[in-house]
Amino acid sequence: MNDKDYIYFDSSATTMPYAEVMKSFEKISIDYFANPSSNHGLGYRSSEILEKARRQIAKYLDCQADEVIFTSGATEGNNLAIRGVCQHCQSWAKRIITTKAEHPSVLNLFEAIEKTGYEVIYLDYDKEGRLNLEQLRNSLNDKTCLVSIMAVNNETGYIFPIEEAYDIIHKNSKALLHVDATQAICKMPLNSQAYDLMSFSGHKVGGLKGSGVLVKKKNVFIDEQIIGGSQENGLRAGTSFMGLDCSLATALRLSFSTMESRSVQAKKITDYLRTKLSEIKEVVITSPLDASPFILNFSLLEHKGSVIAEALSNHHVYVSTTSACSSREAGISYVLKGAGWDDEIASNSIRLSFSGTETIDQAEEFMKIFTQILSEIKTRSNI
């Protein structure tokens, strides 16, 4: 292989932007460079284009245009939603709830809010990715203001039951449900009536880094986190980044239009790799059968996951070990530990993740290189 002939199985970390997205970004940035908040002709034109993009995104997400808040990505969206709700409800709320499997941008934030006096409940799940909904029900009380549950786990592909959780929350409390949909958006259907707040990043769906959206339903009230101007309905101050915001509409259009075909292809790739990896004695597959087809996580019993990932990279095959954003415990997947896997499994996992544009030929080549690496390392260790 050469640098132009690589295998990229790391789409959960980021995706290559669509060519159309790059063209949109450039055109918008040049043709509509004026500040959309400016009170003159060029500013009005920019504002019209920005609001057109907002309406398009709202259509794709099945929500209203004024429920779409542009952000710099899921981390900011998560912070705006979670901290925004907690600060708005701090006069009466004392409890918030999340899962042990959340992305660091949620877990670390919950830990920070806990230090301000909130009680935090962390929901359990098992090796099959089954969330403990009874624990959720029993944890709700009249002082609970927020529950945050990811739609799809970024390491294992667990699909959490968002609709069931929403029903439980709203039948048993006045709490709101926030959903981090970063690994679900444009990969599976999302019921827009089954959340109060929903956030995601554009660069996971063929958009650009620095783009994202928080959907905040009309009847939901939050406090702003970036204070300044009146942009984004006064909830996210700062001059609008026209190129990023408008090109995100292009990325969503392209990704939603191909979601069904990409899902079918991702399942073909995942099923093939799951079958072939299961034939290797030292491999333990940690993603359940009903996980998202876009993610396949497995661990090694006889080799370091980080060593194998580096060796794959040397062969121009690119994968991840733990989440690209995780640093909670170096080298150990807290997601796998939370599911009940031991330290050996949790510290030697490899994540393969897909956009749904990969080919079976690439999967076959991956297996060829992967088995070759295992054989070469075993041979060297026996010398």
NORFEN-V128490 format. One record per residue. N is the residue number from 1. RES is the residue in three letters. OMEGA is omega in radians with two decimals (* if undefined). NEAR is the number of other C-alpha atoms within 8 Angstrom. D_FIRST is the distance of its C-alpha to the first C-alpha in Angstrom with 1 decimal. Layout:
n->N res->RES omega->OMEGA near->NEAR d_first->D_FIRST
n->N res->RES omega->OMEGA near->NEAR d_first->D_FIRST
//
This chain:
n->1 res->MET omega->2.98 near->7 d_first->0.0
n->2 res->ASN omega->-3.04 near->6 d_first->3.8
n->3 res->ASP omega->-3.13 near->6 d_first->6.9
n->4 res->LYS omega->-3.10 near->5 d_first->7.9
n->5 res->ASP omega->-3.06 near->7 d_first->5.6
n->6 res->TYR omega->3.03 near->10 d_first->6.8
n->7 res->ILE omega->-3.09 near->9 d_first->9.4
n->8 res->TYR omega->3.10 near->8 d_first->12.7
n->9 res->PHE omega->-3.09 near->10 d_first->15.5
n->10 res->ASP omega->-3.06 near->14 d_first->17.9
n->11 res->SER omega->3.06 near->11 d_first->20.1
n->12 res->SER omega->3.08 near->12 d_first->23.3
n->13 res->ALA omega->3.06 near->8 d_first->22.6
n->14 res->THR omega->3.10 near->8 d_first->22.1
n->15 res->THR omega->3.03 near->13 d_first->20.9
n->16 res->MET omega->3.13 near->7 d_first->19.8
n->17 res->PRO omega->3.06 near->12 d_first->23.1
n->18 res->TYR omega->3.07 near->9 d_first->24.0
n->19 res->ALA omega->3.14 near->6 d_first->24.4
n->20 res->GLU omega->3.10 near->8 d_first->28.0
n->21 res->VAL omega->3.12 near->15 d_first->28.5
n->22 res->MET omega->3.12 near->10 d_first->27.5
n->23 res->LYS omega->3.12 near->8 d_first->29.9
n->24 res->SER omega->3.13 near->12 d_first->32.6
n->25 res->PHE omega->-3.12 near->12 d_first->32.2
n->26 res->GLU omega->-3.10 near->9 d_first->32.6
n->27 res->LYS omega->-3.13 near->10 d_first->35.5
n->28 res->ILE omega->-3.09 near->12 d_first->37.4
n->29 res->SER omega->-3.12 near->10 d_first->37.0
n->30 res->ILE omega->-3.05 near->7 d_first->38.5
n->31 res->ASP omega->-3.11 near->6 d_first->40.9
n->32 res->TYR omega->-3.07 near->11 d_first->42.2
n->33 res->PHE omega->-3.05 near->9 d_first->42.1
n->34 res->ALA omega->3.10 near->8 d_first->45.6
n->35 res->ASN omega->-3.11 near->11 d_first->46.4
n->36 res->PRO omega->3.07 near->12 d_first->47.2
n->37 res->SER omega->-3.12 near->8 d_first->50.0
n->38 res->SER omega->-3.11 near->9 d_first->51.7
n->39 res->ASN omega->3.03 near->6 d_first->55.0
n->40 res->HIS omega->-3.03 near->6 d_first->54.6
n->41 res->GLY omega->-3.13 near->6 d_first->53.2
n->42 res->LEU omega->3.11 near->11 d_first->49.7
n->43 res->GLY omega->3.12 near->13 d_first->49.6
n->44 res->TYR omega->3.12 near->12 d_first->50.9
n->45 res->ARG omega->3.13 near->10 d_first->48.3
n->46 res->SER omega->-3.14 near->14 d_first->45.5
n->47 res->SER omega->3.12 near->11 d_first->47.3
n->48 res->GLU omega->3.14 near->8 d_first->47.5
n->49 res->ILE omega->3.13 near->9 d_first->43.7
n->50 res->LEU omega->-3.12 near->12 d_first->43.0
n->51 res->GLU omega->3.04 near->8 d_first->45.4
n->52 res->LYS omega->3.10 near->8 d_first->44.0
n->53 res->ALA omega->3.13 near->11 d_first->40.6
n->54 res->ARG omega->3.13 near->12 d_first->42.4
n->55 res->ARG omega->3.11 near->10 d_first->44.1
n->56 res->GLN omega->3.13 near->9 d_first->40.9
n->57 res->ILE omega->3.12 near->12 d_first->39.2
n->58 res->ALA omega->3.12 near->13 d_first->42.5
n->59 res->LYS omega->-3.13 near->10 d_first->42.4
n->60 res->TYR omega->-3.07 near->9 d_first->38.8
n->61 res->LEU omega->3.13 near->7 d_first->39.9
n->62 res->ASP omega->3.08 near->7 d_first->43.3
n->63 res->CYS omega->3.12 near->10 d_first->45.3
n->64 res->GLN omega->-3.06 near->9 d_first->47.7
n->65 res->ALA omega->-3.11 near->10 d_first->46.6
n->66 res->ASP omega->3.02 near->7 d_first->48.6
n->67 res->GLU omega->-3.13 near->11 d_first->46.9
n->68 res->VAL omega->3.09 near->14 d_first->43.5
n->69 res->ILE omega->3.10 near->12 d_first->43.1
n->70 res->PHE omega->3.11 near->11 d_first->40.1
n->71 res->THR omega->3.08 near->13 d_first->38.5
n->72 res->SER omega->-3.14 near->13 d_first->35.5
n->73 res->GLY omega->-3.05 near->15 d_first->33.8
n->74 res->ALA omega->-3.14 near->15 d_first->34.5
n->75 res->THR omega->3.10 near->9 d_first->35.5
n->76 res->GLU omega->3.13 near->9 d_first->38.2
n->77 res->GLY omega->3.10 near->15 d_first->39.2
n->78 res->ASN omega->3.14 near->13 d_first->39.6
n->79 res->ASN omega->-3.13 near->13 d_first->41.7
n->80 res->LEU omega->-3.12 near->12 d_first->43.8
n->81 res->ALA omega->-3.00 near->13 d_first->44.5
n->82 res->ILE omega->3.14 near->11 d_first->45.2
n->83 res->ARG omega->3.14 near->12 d_first->47.0
n->84 res->GLY omega->3.10 near->13 d_first->48.6
n->85 res->VAL omega->-3.09 near->13 d_first->50.2
n->86 res->CYS omega->3.14 near->12 d_first->51.2
n->87 res->GLN omega->3.14 near->9 d_first->52.9
n->88 res->HIS omega->-3.06 near->10 d_first->54.7
n->89 res->CYS omega->-2.98 near->9 d_first->56.0
n->90 res->GLN omega->-3.13 near->8 d_first->56.7
n->91 res->SER omega->-3.11 near->5 d_first->60.5
n->92 res->TRP omega->-3.04 near->6 d_first->60.4
n->93 res->ALA omega->3.13 near->11 d_first->57.0
n->94 res->LYS omega->-3.03 near->11 d_first->56.3
n->95 res->ARG omega->3.01 near->12 d_first->53.4
n->96 res->ILE omega->-3.01 near->12 d_first->49.8
n->97 res->ILE omega->3.02 near->14 d_first->47.4
n->98 res->THR omega->3.11 near->13 d_first->43.6
n->99 res->THR omega->3.12 near->11 d_first->41.3
n->100 res->LYS omega->-3.05 near->11 d_first->39.7
n->101 res->ALA omega->-3.02 near->8 d_first->36.2
n->102 res->GLU omega->3.05 near->12 d_first->36.3
n->103 res->HIS omega->3.13 near->10 d_first->33.8
n->104 res->PRO omega->3.13 near->10 d_first->34.8
n->105 res->SER omega->3.02 near->9 d_first->36.1
n->106 res->VAL omega->-3.08 near->12 d_first->38.7
n->107 res->LEU omega->-3.13 near->11 d_first->39.4
n->108 res->ASN omega->3.10 near->8 d_first->39.8
n->109 res->LEU omega->3.09 near->11 d_first->42.0
n->110 res->PHE omega->3.11 near->9 d_first->44.2
n->111 res->GLU omega->3.12 near->9 d_first->44.6
n->112 res->ALA omega->3.14 near->8 d_first->45.8
n->113 res->ILE omega->3.10 near->10 d_first->48.2
n->114 res->GLU omega->-3.13 near->10 d_first->49.5
n->115 res->LYS omega->3.12 near->7 d_first->50.7
n->116 res->THR omega->3.08 near->6 d_first->52.8
n->117 res->GLY omega->3.10 near->7 d_first->54.9
n->118 res->TYR omega->2.96 near->11 d_first->53.1
n->119 res->GLU omega->-3.13 near->8 d_first->52.7
n->120 res->VAL omega->3.05 near->11 d_first->49.2
n->121 res->ILE omega->3.13 near->10 d_first->48.6
n->122 res->TYR omega->-3.08 near->8 d_first->45.1
n->123 res->LEU omega->3.13 near->12 d_first->44.6
n->124 res->ASP omega->3.04 near->11 d_first->43.1
n->125 res->TYR omega->-3.10 near->12 d_first->40.7
n->126 res->ASP omega->-3.08 near->10 d_first->39.6
n->127 res->LYS omega->3.10 near->11 d_first->36.4
n->128 res->GLU omega->-3.14 near->8 d_first->36.5
n->129 res->GLY omega->3.12 near->12 d_first->36.6
n->130 res->ARG omega->3.13 near->9 d_first->40.2
n->131 res->LEU omega->-3.12 near->10 d_first->42.0
n->132 res->ASN omega->-3.09 near->9 d_first->45.5
n->133 res->LEU omega->3.08 near->7 d_first->47.5
n->134 res->GLU omega->3.07 near->6 d_first->50.8
n->135 res->GLN omega->3.08 near->9 d_first->50.0
n->136 res->LEU omega->-3.12 near->12 d_first->49.3
n->137 res->ARG omega->-3.09 near->10 d_first->52.7
n->138 res->ASN omega->-3.10 near->6 d_first->54.6
n->139 res->SER omega->-3.12 near->8 d_first->53.1
n->140 res->LEU omega->3.03 near->11 d_first->54.4
n->141 res->ASN omega->-3.05 near->7 d_first->57.7
n->142 res->ASP omega->3.08 near->6 d_first->59.7
n->143 res->LYS omega->-3.13 near->9 d_first->58.1
n->144 res->THR omega->-3.11 near->14 d_first->54.5
n->145 res->CYS omega->-3.02 near->14 d_first->53.2
n->146 res->LEU omega->2.94 near->14 d_first->49.4
n->147 res->VAL omega->3.12 near->12 d_first->46.8
n->148 res->SER omega->-3.12 near->13 d_first->43.1
n->149 res->ILE omega->3.11 near->13 d_first->40.7
n->150 res->MET omega->3.13 near->10 d_first->37.1
n->151 res->ALA omega->3.13 near->14 d_first->36.3
n->152 res->VAL omega->3.14 near->13 d_first->32.9
n->153 res->ASN omega->-3.03 near->14 d_first->31.7
n->154 res->ASN omega->3.13 near->10 d_first->28.5
n->155 res->GLU omega->-3.01 near->10 d_first->27.4
n->156 res->THR omega->-3.08 near->14 d_first->28.6
n->157 res->GLY omega->3.06 near->15 d_first->29.3
n->158 res->TYR omega->3.04 near->14 d_first->33.0
n->159 res->ILE omega->-3.11 near->11 d_first->35.0
n->160 res->PHE omega->-3.03 near->12 d_first->38.3
n->161 res->PRO omega->-3.05 near->8 d_first->41.5
n->162 res->ILE omega->-3.10 near->11 d_first->42.2
n->163 res->GLU omega->3.10 near->9 d_first->45.0
n->164 res->GLU omega->-3.14 near->7 d_first->46.8
n->165 res->ALA omega->3.14 near->10 d_first->46.6
n->166 res->TYR omega->-3.14 near->11 d_first->48.0
n->167 res->ASP omega->3.14 near->9 d_first->50.9
n->168 res->ILE omega->-3.10 near->10 d_first->51.7
n->169 res->ILE omega->-3.04 near->15 d_first->51.6
n->170 res->HIS omega->3.07 near->10 d_first->53.8
n->171 res->LYS omega->-3.01 near->6 d_first->56.3
n->172 res->ASN omega->-3.12 near->9 d_first->56.8
n->173 res->SER omega->3.02 near->10 d_first->56.6
n->174 res->LYS omega->3.14 near->9 d_first->56.5
n->175 res->ALA omega->3.07 near->10 d_first->53.0
n->176 res->LEU omega->3.06 near->12 d_first->50.1
n->177 res->LEU omega->3.00 near->13 d_first->46.6
n->178 res->HIS omega->3.14 near->14 d_first->43.6
n->179 res->VAL omega->2.95 near->14 d_first->40.2
n->180 res->ASP omega->-3.04 near->13 d_first->36.9
n->181 res->ALA omega->-3.02 near->12 d_first->35.0
n->182 res->THR omega->-3.11 near->12 d_first->31.7
n->183 res->GLN omega->-3.13 near->12 d_first->29.6
n->184 res->ALA omega->-3.04 near->11 d_first->31.9
n->185 res->ILE omega->-3.12 near->11 d_first->32.4
n->186 res->CYS omega->3.10 near->10 d_first->31.0
n->187 res->LYS omega->3.11 near->11 d_first->29.8
n->188 res->MET omega->3.11 near->8 d_first->33.2
n->189 res->PRO omega->3.07 near->7 d_first->36.8
n->190 res->LEU omega->3.12 near->6 d_first->38.8
n->191 res->ASN omega->-3.08 near->7 d_first->42.5
n->192 res->SER omega->3.10 near->8 d_first->43.8
n->193 res->GLN omega->-3.05 near->5 d_first->47.2
n->194 res->ALA omega->3.02 near->9 d_first->45.8
n->195 res->TYR omega->3.06 near->14 d_first->45.3
n->196 res->ASP omega->3.10 near->13 d_first->47.2
n->197 res->LEU omega->-3.13 near->13 d_first->44.4
n->198 res->MET omega->-3.08 near->12 d_first->40.7
n->199 res->SER omega->3.07 near->16 d_first->37.8
n->200 res->PHE omega->3.14 near->15 d_first->34.2
n->201 res->SER omega->3.14 near->15 d_first->31.5
n->202 res->GLY omega->-3.03 near->16 d_first->30.1
n->203 res->HIS omega->3.05 near->14 d_first->26.6
n->204 res->LYS omega->-3.04 near->13 d_first->26.0
n->205 res->VAL omega->3.13 near->13 d_first->26.8
n->206 res->GLY omega->3.07 near->14 d_first->24.9
n->207 res->GLY omega->-3.06 near->18 d_first->27.5
n->208 res->LEU omega->3.04 near->12 d_first->27.6
n->209 res->LYS omega->-3.09 near->9 d_first->28.0
n->210 res->GLY omega->3.09 near->11 d_first->31.7
n->211 res->SER omega->3.13 near->16 d_first->32.9
n->212 res->GLY omega->-3.11 near->16 d_first->34.6
n->213 res->VAL omega->2.86 near->16 d_first->37.8
n->214 res->LEU omega->3.01 near->16 d_first->40.6
n->215 res->VAL omega->3.11 near->12 d_first->42.7
n->216 res->LYS omega->-3.12 near->12 d_first->46.3
n->217 res->LYS omega->-3.01 near->8 d_first->48.8
n->218 res->LYS omega->-3.07 near->7 d_first->52.1
n->219 res->ASN omega->-3.12 near->4 d_first->54.2
n->220 res->VAL omega->-3.13 near->7 d_first->52.1
n->221 res->PHE omega->3.11 near->7 d_first->53.2
n->222 res->ILE omega->3.06 near->11 d_first->51.1
n->223 res->ASP omega->3.12 near->11 d_first->51.7
n->224 res->GLU omega->-3.14 near->10 d_first->49.5
n->225 res->GLN omega->3.02 near->10 d_first->47.3
n->226 res->ILE omega->-3.00 near->8 d_first->46.7
n->227 res->ILE omega->-3.13 near->8 d_first->50.2
n->228 res->GLY omega->-3.12 near->6 d_first->51.0
n->229 res->GLY omega->-3.03 near->7 d_first->51.3
n->230 res->SER omega->-3.12 near->9 d_first->51.8
n->231 res->GLN omega->3.13 near->11 d_first->48.3
n->232 res->GLU omega->3.14 near->9 d_first->46.9
n->233 res->ASN omega->3.11 near->7 d_first->50.5
n->234 res->GLY omega->-3.07 near->9 d_first->51.2
n->235 res->LEU omega->-3.11 near->13 d_first->48.6
n->236 res->ARG omega->-3.07 near->15 d_first->45.8
n->237 res->ALA omega->3.12 near->12 d_first->47.1
n->238 res->GLY omega->-3.14 near->8 d_first->45.2
n->239 res->THR omega->-3.12 near->7 d_first->44.4
n->240 res->SER omega->3.10 near->8 d_first->42.3
n->241 res->PHE omega->-2.99 near->6 d_first->38.7
n->242 res->MET omega->-3.07 near->12 d_first->39.0
n->243 res->GLY omega->-3.14 near->12 d_first->35.4
n->244 res->LEU omega->-3.06 near->11 d_first->34.0
n->245 res->ASP omega->-3.09 near->14 d_first->36.7
n->246 res->CYS omega->3.12 near->15 d_first->36.7
n->247 res->SER omega->3.07 near->14 d_first->33.0
n->248 res->LEU omega->3.08 near->14 d_first->33.0
n->249 res->ALA omega->3.10 near->12 d_first->35.2
n->250 res->THR omega->-3.14 near->12 d_first->32.6
n->251 res->ALA omega->-3.14 near->16 d_first->29.9
n->252 res->LEU omega->3.10 near->14 d_first->32.3
n->253 res->ARG omega->-3.10 near->9 d_first->33.4
n->254 res->LEU omega->-3.10 near->8 d_first->29.9
n->255 res->SER omega->3.09 near->11 d_first->29.0
n->256 res->PHE omega->-3.11 near->9 d_first->32.3
n->257 res->SER omega->-3.13 near->7 d_first->32.2
n->258 res->THR omega->-3.04 near->8 d_first->29.0
n->259 res->MET omega->-3.09 near->11 d_first->29.8
n->260 res->GLU omega->-3.12 near->8 d_first->30.9
n->261 res->SER omega->3.12 near->8 d_first->28.0
n->262 res->ARG omega->3.11 near->12 d_first->25.5
n->263 res->SER omega->3.10 near->13 d_first->27.5
n->264 res->VAL omega->-3.12 near->9 d_first->27.4
n->265 res->GLN omega->3.12 near->12 d_first->23.7
n->266 res->ALA omega->3.12 near->15 d_first->23.2
n->267 res->LYS omega->3.08 near->10 d_first->25.6
n->268 res->LYS omega->-3.13 near->9 d_first->23.8
n->269 res->ILE omega->-3.10 near->12 d_first->20.6
n->270 res->THR omega->3.13 near->12 d_first->22.7
n->271 res->ASP omega->3.12 near->8 d_first->24.8
n->272 res->TYR omega->-3.10 near->10 d_first->22.0
n->273 res->LEU omega->3.11 near->10 d_first->20.4
n->274 res->ARG omega->3.14 near->10 d_first->23.9
n->275 res->THR omega->-3.09 near->8 d_first->24.8
n->276 res->LYS omega->3.14 near->9 d_first->21.9
n->277 res->LEU omega->3.14 near->10 d_first->22.1
n->278 res->SER omega->3.13 near->10 d_first->25.9
n->279 res->GLU omega->-3.14 near->6 d_first->25.5
n->280 res->ILE omega->-2.97 near->7 d_first->24.2
n->281 res->LYS omega->-3.03 near->5 d_first->27.4
n->282 res->GLU omega->-3.10 near->7 d_first->26.5
n->283 res->VAL omega->3.03 near->11 d_first->25.2
n->284 res->VAL omega->3.14 near->10 d_first->27.9
n->285 res->ILE omega->-3.05 near->12 d_first->27.3
n->286 res->THR omega->3.02 near->11 d_first->29.3
n->287 res->SER omega->3.13 near->13 d_first->29.0
n->288 res->PRO omega->-3.10 near->11 d_first->32.0
n->289 res->LEU omega->-3.11 near->4 d_first->31.8
n->290 res->ASP omega->3.09 near->6 d_first->33.5
n->291 res->ALA omega->3.03 near->12 d_first->31.1
n->292 res->SER omega->3.13 near->9 d_first->29.4
n->293 res->PRO omega->-3.12 near->10 d_first->26.7
n->294 res->PHE omega->-3.11 near->14 d_first->24.5
n->295 res->ILE omega->3.05 near->17 d_first->24.3
n->296 res->LEU omega->-3.11 near->15 d_first->23.7
n->297 res->ASN omega->3.06 near->14 d_first->24.5
n->298 res->PHE omega->3.14 near->12 d_first->24.5
n->299 res->SER omega->-3.11 near->14 d_first->25.5
n->300 res->LEU omega->-3.12 near->13 d_first->24.9
n->301 res->LEU omega->-3.04 near->10 d_first->27.9
n->302 res->GLU omega->-3.12 near->5 d_first->26.7
n->303 res->HIS omega->3.05 near->8 d_first->23.9
n->304 res->LYS omega->3.12 near->9 d_first->23.8
n->305 res->GLY omega->-3.13 near->13 d_first->22.0
n->306 res->SER omega->3.12 near->9 d_first->21.2
n->307 res->VAL omega->-3.14 near->8 d_first->19.6
n->308 res->ILE omega->3.12 near->11 d_first->17.4
n->309 res->ALA omega->3.11 near->13 d_first->16.4
n->310 res->GLU omega->3.12 near->8 d_first->15.6
n->311 res->ALA omega->3.07 near->9 d_first->13.5
n->312 res->LEU omega->3.12 near->14 d_first->11.6
n->313 res->SER omega->3.11 near->10 d_first->11.2
n->314 res->ASN omega->3.07 near->7 d_first->9.9
n->315 res->HIS omega->3.13 near->8 d_first->6.9
n->316 res->HIS omega->3.02 near->12 d_first->6.8
n->317 res->VAL omega->-2.95 near->12 d_first->9.3
n->318 res->TYR omega->-3.13 near->12 d_first->12.6
n->319 res->VAL omega->3.09 near->14 d_first->16.0
n->320 res->SER omega->2.94 near->11 d_first->19.5
n->321 res->THR omega->3.03 near->12 d_first->22.1
n->322 res->THR omega->-3.13 near->12 d_first->25.5
n->323 res->SER omega->3.14 near->9 d_first->26.2
n->324 res->ALA omega->-3.11 near->7 d_first->24.8
n->325 res->CYS omega->-3.01 near->6 d_first->28.4
n->326 res->SER omega->3.05 near->9 d_first->30.0
n->327 res->SER omega->-3.05 near->5 d_first->31.5
n->328 res->ARG omega->3.08 near->6 d_first->34.6
n->329 res->GLU omega->-2.97 near->8 d_first->33.9
n->330 res->ALA omega->3.04 near->5 d_first->30.9
n->331 res->GLY omega->-3.09 near->7 d_first->28.5
n->332 res->ILE omega->3.11 near->10 d_first->30.7
n->333 res->SER omega->3.11 near->11 d_first->30.5
n->334 res->TYR omega->3.09 near->10 d_first->34.1
n->335 res->VAL omega->3.13 near->11 d_first->33.4
n->336 res->LEU omega->3.10 near->12 d_first->32.8
n->337 res->LYS omega->3.13 near->11 d_first->35.7
n->338 res->GLY omega->3.13 near->12 d_first->37.9
n->339 res->ALA omega->3.12 near->11 d_first->37.1
n->340 res->GLY omega->3.08 near->8 d_first->38.4
n->341 res->TRP omega->-3.11 near->10 d_first->35.3
n->342 res->ASP omega->-3.07 near->7 d_first->35.8
n->343 res->ASP omega->-3.12 near->8 d_first->34.3
n->344 res->GLU omega->3.11 near->7 d_first->31.8
n->345 res->ILE omega->-3.05 near->13 d_first->30.3
n->346 res->ALA omega->-3.09 near->14 d_first->30.7
n->347 res->SER omega->-3.10 near->11 d_first->29.0
n->348 res->ASN omega->-3.11 near->16 d_first->25.9
n->349 res->SER omega->3.05 near->14 d_first->24.8
n->350 res->ILE omega->3.12 near->14 d_first->21.4
n->351 res->ARG omega->2.96 near->15 d_first->21.5
n->352 res->LEU omega->-3.14 near->11 d_first->19.3
n->353 res->SER omega->-2.89 near->12 d_first->20.5
n->354 res->PHE omega->3.04 near->13 d_first->20.0
n->355 res->SER omega->-3.08 near->11 d_first->21.4
n->356 res->GLY omega->3.08 near->11 d_first->21.9
n->357 res->THR omega->3.13 near->8 d_first->19.5
n->358 res->GLU omega->-3.09 near->11 d_first->16.6
n->359 res->THR omega->3.05 near->8 d_first->16.2
n->360 res->ILE omega->3.09 near->9 d_first->16.9
n->361 res->ASP omega->3.11 near->6 d_first->13.8
n->362 res->GLN omega->3.11 near->9 d_first->11.9
n->363 res->ALA omega->3.11 near->12 d_first->14.6
n->364 res->GLU omega->3.12 near->8 d_first->14.2
n->365 res->GLU omega->3.07 near->8 d_first->10.5
n->366 res->PHE omega->-3.11 near->10 d_first->11.7
n->367 res->MET omega->3.12 near->11 d_first->14.5
n->368 res->LYS omega->-3.12 near->8 d_first->12.7
n->369 res->ILE omega->-3.12 near->10 d_first->10.7
n->370 res->PHE omega->-3.14 near->9 d_first->14.0
n->371 res->THR omega->3.09 near->8 d_first->16.3
n->372 res->GLN omega->3.13 near->8 d_first->14.4
n->373 res->ILE omega->3.12 near->11 d_first->14.7
n->374 res->LEU omega->-3.14 near->9 d_first->18.3
n->375 res->SER omega->-3.12 near->8 d_first->19.1
n->376 res->GLU omega->3.14 near->8 d_first->17.8
n->377 res->ILE omega->3.13 near->8 d_first->19.9
n->378 res->LYS omega->3.13 near->8 d_first->22.8
n->379 res->THR omega->-3.13 near->8 d_first->22.8
n->380 res->ARG omega->-3.11 near->7 d_first->22.8
n->381 res->SER omega->-3.13 near->6 d_first->25.6
n->382 res->ASN omega->-3.14 near->5 d_first->27.7
n->383 res->ILE omega->* near->4 d_first->27.7
//
